Amino acid sequence: MSQGKFSIKTYEDTGKAAGKLLSVMHTNHTIFWLTLAKNTHPQVFQRAIFIITLVLACITNQIYYNLWTFIFGSLTSFNGIFGFINMLMFVTTGYIIGFEGGFYYAKYIREIVSTKEIIDDLPKILKQFTYEVETISKPIKSDNELDKKSL
């Protein structure tokens, strides 16, 4: 199909860009939770963890439900053994993805925030992953000024 259109170099560049994007997303995720933990009261932070995890769970549930019904058909047709197995598998895998995934995600967030050394070093981390814009000492000339000099 598309093997003739793209070279191996294109695939390598795509892989490198995707890896860099994942690394940046992981860093921004960690910085978000550390900043939220540093700037809020611990009780408010626990509520924020709960609400954000709940919203992510609802989004994941909607995606999961749409994929399931696209692949296996509607859940409302509860006729015979196939309908029962369909419903049983949907509920079982939904529990694993939803509850267990949310539980381990909240545990992971608490693990990130529990390290006080990282919270103290947050300005260093932010400085490391943010890029400073270089200031231009000379003003940029407009096209009119360049045209006058070239004439």
C-alpha positions in Angstrom: 0.0 0.0 0.0 2.1 2.9 1.3 5.5 1.1 1.2 6.3 2.6 -2.2 5.5 6.2 -1.1 7.7 6.5 2.0 11.3 5.6 2.6 12.8 4.1 5.7 14.2 7.6 6.7 10.6 8.9 6.9 9.6 6.1 9.2 12.7 6.7 11.4 12.0 10.4 11.6 8.4 9.7 12.5 9.5 7.3 15.3 12.0 9.9 16.6 9.3 12.6 16.6 6.8 10.4 18.3 9.3 9.4 21.0 10.2 13.0 21.6 6.6 13.9 21.9 5.9 11.2 24.4 8.9 12.3 26.4 7.7 15.9 26.5 4.2 14.8 27.4 5.5 12.7 30.3 7.6 15.6 31.5 4.7 18.1 31.3 2.4 15.5 33.1 4.9 15.3 36.0 5.4 19.1 36.1 1.6 19.6 36.1 1.0 17.3 39.1 4.0 18.7 41.0 2.9 22.2 40.5 -0.6 21.4 41.5 0.6 19.6 44.7 2.9 22.5 45.6 0.2 25.2 45.1 -2.7 23.6 46.8 -3.7 22.3 50.2 -3.3 18.5 50.6 -7.1 18.0 51.0 -7.8 20.1 48.0 -5.1 18.2 46.1 -6.8 14.8 46.9 -10.1 16.2 45.6 -8.4 17.4 42.5 -6.9 13.9 42.0 -10.3 12.4 42.4 -12.1 14.8 40.0 -9.4 14.6 37.3 -9.2 10.8 37.5 -13.0 10.7 37.3 -13.1 12.9 34.2 -10.4 10.8 32.5 -12.3 7.6 33.4 -15.5 9.0 31.8 -13.6 9.8 28.6 -11.9 6.4 28.6 -15.3 4.7 29.2 -16.9 6.5 26.2 -14.0 5.5 23.9 -14.1 2.0 25.2 -17.8 1.7 24.7 -17.7 3.0 21.2 -14.8 0.7 20.2 -16.6 -2.3 21.8 -19.9 -1.7 20.0 -18.0 -1.0 16.7 -16.2 -4.4 17.0 -18.7 -6.7 18.7 -22.1 -5.0 18.0 -24.7 -3.5 20.3 -24.9 -4.4 23.9 -28.7 -4.1 23.9 -29.2 -7.3 21.9 -29.2 -9.7 24.9 -30.4 -12.7 23.0 -29.0 -16.1 23.8 -25.6 -17.1 25.0 -23.7 -14.8 22.7 -25.5 -11.7 24.2 -24.7 -13.0 27.7 -21.0 -13.6 26.9 -20.8 -10.2 25.1 -22.2 -8.4 28.2 -20.0 -10.4 30.6 -16.8 -9.7 28.7 -17.7 -6.0 28.3 -18.3 -5.6 32.1 -15.2 -7.6 33.0 -12.8 -5.8 30.7 -14.4 -2.5 31.6 -13.8 -3.1 35.3 -10.1 -3.9 34.6 -9.6 -0.9 32.4 -11.6 1.5 34.4 -11.3 0.7 38.1 -7.8 -0.9 38.1 -6.4 1.6 35.7 -7.8 4.5 37.7 -6.5 3.0 41.0 -3.0 2.6 39.7 -3.0 6.0 38.0 -3.9 7.6 41.4 -1.2 5.5 43.1 1.3 6.7 40.4 0.3 10.4 41.1 0.8 10.0 44.8 4.2 8.4 44.1 5.2 11.4 42.0 4.1 13.9 44.6 5.5 12.0 47.6 9.1 12.9 46.8 9.7 16.2 48.5 13.1 16.7 46.8 11.5 16.9 43.4 9.0 19.5 44.6 11.9 21.6 46.0 13.7 21.3 42.7 10.7 22.2 40.6 12.1 25.6 39.4 15.2 23.8 38.2 13.1 21.2 36.4 11.0 23.9 34.8 14.1 25.8 33.7 15.5 22.7 32.2 12.5 21.9 30.0 11.5 25.4 29.0 13.3 27.3 26.3 14.3 30.9 26.6 13.6 33.2 23.7 16.7 35.1 22.6 16.3 38.8 22.5 17.3 40.6 19.4 19.6 43.5 20.1 19.1 45.3 16.7 15.7 46.0 15.4 14.7 44.1 12.3 14.6 46.3 9.3 11.4 46.6 7.3 11.2 45.8 3.6 11.0 49.5 2.7 14.4 50.2 4.3 16.0 47.3 2.6 14.6 48.4 -0.8 16.0 51.9 -0.3 19.5 50.6 0.4 19.5 48.2 -2.5 18.5 50.9 -5.0 
